[in-house]
Amino acid sequence: PMKKIYLYGNWKMNMLPFEGEEFCRTLGNKMQGDIYSSEMIQVCLFPPFLTIPEVLKSLPEDVPAACGAQDGYFEDRGAFTGEVSMDMVKAVGCSHVLVGHSERRHIFGESNEIVAKKLAKAIETGLKTVLCFGETLDERESGKTLAVVREQLESAFAGLDKDKSCCRVILAYEPVWAIGTGKNARPEDAQEVCAFAAKMAGDYFGTHPKIPVLYGGSVKESNALDLLSQHDIDGALVGGASLKVDSFLGIYENYRKISV
């Protein structure tokens, strides 16, 4: 049976406001037709902060597409030059936010502790929060993948109110070595980690509703079917391929084509 697919696009530091607006207009035109019903797909775009208003303004209302921020800070206000609070993310109209993306962890030095604070703040603010996790190449090669994932998830879950959080957490497994490198995890490796994460979330939050687990890391049209047909992969967090409407929607269409 076909499952609902979460197709999330992380634009990273790309897309000026006018480019975001153009993208959304094209997206609206292409997302017509039965396969784009809200039972079958949920799209969410994560533009850079300054492009968010244009995206929100130009996302058509008749398609199941939302907008989120790529990050947010764990304090409500104060002397934190250059930061954006979760309240601001929500106030501008976003429904989603990413926390703990590997680029935040590895380039900007965010610890598990900081990621946990951001997650708790985002959930308290009422945002649907995509918690990213994943291992480095060294960690995978030395057999530590599941231990690293367990530690990242346990640390992030520890501060959460289970009842409030279960409907607001989305997990995204992103092996650090597969981001922007063109290498992607083999479908069975991605499945193994996503199943492990889904079980941890089920044990922690209870199994209903099931917390979606997305896979990210060089997802593109050519590998979409193999990845999305895995039992515990509910969707994709897409980087480079999310910058063009055709390659972004092509990920979902290639999955649908074969499974129809």
C-alpha positions as CSV (number, residue, x, y, z in Angstrom):
1,P,0.0,0.0,0.0
2,M,1.2,3.5,-0.7
3,K,2.1,5.6,2.3
4,K,1.9,9.3,2.7
5,I,5.2,10.9,1.9
6,Y,6.7,13.9,3.7
7,L,8.8,15.8,1.1
8,Y,10.8,18.5,2.9
9,G,13.2,20.8,1.1
10,N,16.0,22.5,3.0
11,W,17.3,25.4,0.9
12,K,20.2,26.1,3.2
13,M,21.9,29.4,2.2
14,N,20.4,29.6,-1.2
15,M,17.4,31.4,-2.8
16,L,17.0,35.1,-2.7
17,P,13.4,36.3,-2.0
18,F,12.4,36.7,-5.6
19,E,13.8,33.2,-6.4
20,G,11.7,31.8,-3.6
21,E,8.6,33.5,-4.9
22,E,9.2,32.1,-8.4
23,F,9.8,28.6,-7.0
24,C,6.4,28.7,-5.1
25,R,4.5,29.9,-8.1
26,T,5.9,27.0,-10.2
27,L,5.4,24.6,-7.4
28,G,1.7,25.5,-7.2
29,N,1.2,25.0,-10.9
30,K,2.8,21.5,-10.8
31,M,1.2,20.3,-7.6
32,Q,-2.2,19.9,-9.2
33,G,-3.9,16.5,-9.7
34,D,-4.8,13.6,-7.6
35,I,-1.4,12.5,-6.6
36,Y,-0.9,15.7,-4.7
37,S,-3.7,15.3,-2.3
38,S,-3.0,16.0,1.4
39,E,-3.6,12.3,2.2
40,M,-0.7,11.4,-0.1
41,I,1.9,14.1,0.4
42,Q,3.0,16.9,2.7
43,V,5.5,19.3,1.4
44,C,7.4,21.7,3.6
45,L,10.0,24.2,2.4
46,F,12.8,25.6,4.7
47,P,14.1,28.8,3.1
48,P,16.7,31.1,4.6
49,F,15.1,33.5,7.2
50,L,14.9,36.5,4.9
51,T,13.2,34.5,2.1
52,I,10.5,33.1,4.4
53,P,8.0,36.0,4.0
54,E,8.1,35.8,0.2
55,V,7.6,32.0,0.3
56,L,4.7,32.3,2.8
57,K,3.1,35.0,0.5
58,S,3.4,33.0,-2.6
59,L,2.7,29.4,-1.5
60,P,-0.7,28.6,-3.0
61,E,-3.5,27.7,-0.6
62,D,-4.8,24.8,-2.6
63,V,-1.7,22.6,-2.2
64,P,-0.5,20.7,0.9
65,A,2.6,22.8,1.3
66,A,4.0,24.5,4.4
67,C,6.9,26.7,5.3
68,G,9.5,26.3,8.1
69,A,12.7,27.9,9.3
70,Q,16.1,26.2,9.2
71,D,16.9,27.0,12.8
72,G,15.8,29.0,15.9
73,Y,17.3,29.9,19.2
74,F,16.2,28.5,22.6
75,E,15.9,31.9,24.4
76,D,12.7,34.0,23.9
77,R,14.5,37.4,23.6
78,G,17.6,39.1,24.7
79,A,21.2,40.1,23.8
80,F,21.8,37.4,21.2
81,T,23.0,39.3,18.1
82,G,22.2,37.5,14.9
83,E,19.8,35.0,16.4
84,V,16.1,34.4,15.7
85,S,13.7,33.2,18.4
86,M,11.2,30.3,18.0
87,D,8.5,32.9,18.7
88,M,9.6,35.0,15.8
89,V,9.6,31.9,13.5
90,K,6.1,31.3,14.5
91,A,4.9,34.9,14.4
92,V,6.0,35.4,10.8
93,G,3.8,32.4,9.9
94,C,6.0,29.3,9.8
95,S,4.5,26.0,11.1
96,H,7.8,24.1,11.1
97,V,11.5,24.4,12.2
98,L,14.6,22.3,11.8
99,V,16.8,21.7,14.8
100,G,20.2,19.9,15.0
101,H,21.0,19.8,11.3
102,S,24.5,18.4,10.9
103,E,25.7,21.6,9.4
104,R,24.6,23.4,12.6
105,R,26.3,20.7,14.7
106,H,29.5,20.4,12.7
107,I,30.1,23.9,11.2
108,F,28.6,26.0,14.0
109,G,29.5,23.7,16.9
110,E,26.1,23.0,18.3
111,S,26.3,20.3,21.0
112,N,23.6,17.7,21.8
113,E,22.7,19.9,24.8
114,I,22.0,23.0,22.7
115,V,20.0,20.9,20.2
116,A,17.9,19.6,23.1
117,K,17.2,23.1,24.3
118,K,16.2,24.2,20.8
119,L,13.9,21.2,20.4
120,A,12.2,21.8,23.7
121,K,11.7,25.5,23.0
122,A,10.4,24.9,19.5
123,I,7.8,22.4,20.8
124,E,6.8,24.6,23.6
125,T,6.2,27.4,21.0
126,G,3.9,25.1,19.1
127,L,6.1,24.5,16.0
128,K,6.4,21.1,14.3
129,T,10.0,20.4,14.8
130,V,12.2,18.3,12.6
131,L,15.0,16.9,14.7
132,C,18.0,16.0,12.6
133,F,20.5,13.4,13.7
134,G,23.2,11.2,12.1
135,E,26.8,9.9,12.3
136,T,30.0,11.0,10.7
137,L,32.1,8.8,8.4
138,D,34.5,7.9,11.2
139,E,31.7,6.9,13.5
140,R,30.1,4.7,10.8
141,E,33.4,3.1,9.9
142,S,34.2,2.3,13.5
143,G,30.8,0.7,13.9
144,K,29.4,3.4,16.2
145,T,26.4,4.5,14.1
146,L,23.6,3.2,16.4
147,A,25.4,4.3,19.6
148,V,25.8,7.8,18.2
149,V,22.2,8.0,17.1
150,R,21.0,6.6,20.4
151,E,22.9,9.3,22.3
152,Q,21.7,12.1,20.0
153,L,18.0,11.0,20.3
154,E,18.1,10.2,24.1
155,S,19.7,13.6,24.8
156,A,17.1,15.4,22.7
157,F,14.1,13.5,24.0
158,A,15.1,13.8,27.7
159,G,13.7,17.3,28.3
160,L,10.4,16.9,26.5
161,D,6.8,16.7,27.7
162,K,5.8,13.4,26.1
163,D,2.1,14.4,25.6
164,K,2.7,17.7,24.1
165,S,5.6,16.5,22.0
166,C,4.4,13.4,20.3
167,C,2.4,15.3,17.6
168,R,5.1,17.9,17.0
169,V,8.3,15.9,16.5
170,I,9.5,14.7,13.2
171,L,12.8,12.9,12.9
172,A,15.3,13.2,10.1
173,Y,18.2,10.8,9.8
174,E,21.0,12.5,7.9
175,P,24.3,10.6,7.8
176,V,26.9,13.5,7.9
177,W,29.0,11.8,5.3
178,A,26.1,11.7,2.8
179,I,25.3,15.4,2.9
180,G,26.3,17.4,-0.2
181,T,28.8,14.7,-1.1
182,G,26.7,12.8,-3.7
183,K,27.2,9.7,-1.6
184,N,24.0,8.4,-0.2
185,A,23.4,5.7,2.4
186,R,22.5,2.3,0.9
187,P,18.7,1.9,1.2
188,E,19.2,-1.0,3.7
189,D,21.5,1.1,5.9
190,A,19.1,4.0,5.9
191,Q,16.3,1.7,6.7
192,E,18.2,0.1,9.6
193,V,18.9,3.5,11.3
194,C,15.4,4.9,10.5
195,A,13.8,1.7,12.0
196,F,16.0,2.1,15.1
197,A,15.0,5.7,15.5
198,A,11.3,4.9,15.0
199,K,11.5,2.3,17.7
200,M,13.2,4.7,20.1
201,A,10.6,7.3,19.5
202,G,7.8,4.7,19.9
203,D,9.3,3.5,23.2
204,Y,9.6,7.1,24.4
205,F,6.4,8.8,23.2
206,G,4.1,5.8,22.7
207,T,3.3,4.5,19.2
208,H,0.3,6.6,18.4
209,P,0.5,8.7,16.4
210,K,3.6,7.3,14.9
211,I,6.4,9.8,14.7
212,P,7.5,10.2,11.0
213,V,11.1,9.5,10.2
214,L,12.6,11.1,7.1
215,Y,15.9,10.3,5.4
216,G,18.2,13.1,4.2
217,G,21.6,12.9,2.5
218,S,21.9,13.3,-1.3
219,V,18.3,12.3,-2.0
220,K,17.5,12.8,-5.7
221,E,15.1,11.5,-8.3
222,S,17.3,8.5,-9.2
223,N,17.5,7.0,-5.7
224,A,14.1,8.2,-4.4
225,L,12.2,5.0,-5.1
226,D,14.7,2.7,-3.3
227,L,14.8,5.0,-0.3
228,L,11.2,5.8,0.0
229,S,10.0,2.3,-0.4
230,Q,11.8,1.2,2.8
231,H,9.4,0.3,5.5
232,D,10.5,2.8,8.1
233,I,11.3,5.8,5.8
234,D,8.3,8.1,5.7
235,G,9.8,10.8,3.5
236,A,12.9,12.8,2.6
237,L,14.7,15.9,3.8
238,V,16.1,17.1,0.5
239,G,19.0,19.5,0.1
240,G,20.4,20.3,-3.4
241,A,17.5,18.7,-5.3
242,S,15.0,20.9,-3.5
243,L,16.3,24.1,-5.3
244,K,14.5,23.2,-8.6
245,V,10.8,22.4,-8.6
246,D,11.2,19.5,-11.1
247,S,14.0,17.7,-9.3
248,F,12.2,18.2,-6.0
249,L,8.8,16.9,-7.0
250,G,10.5,14.3,-9.2
251,I,11.6,12.6,-6.0
252,Y,7.9,12.0,-5.1
253,E,6.8,11.3,-8.6
254,N,9.4,8.6,-9.1
255,Y,8.3,6.9,-6.0
256,R,4.6,7.1,-7.0
257,K,5.1,6.0,-10.6
258,I,6.4,2.6,-9.7
259,S,4.1,2.0,-6.8
260,V,0.8,3.0,-8.5
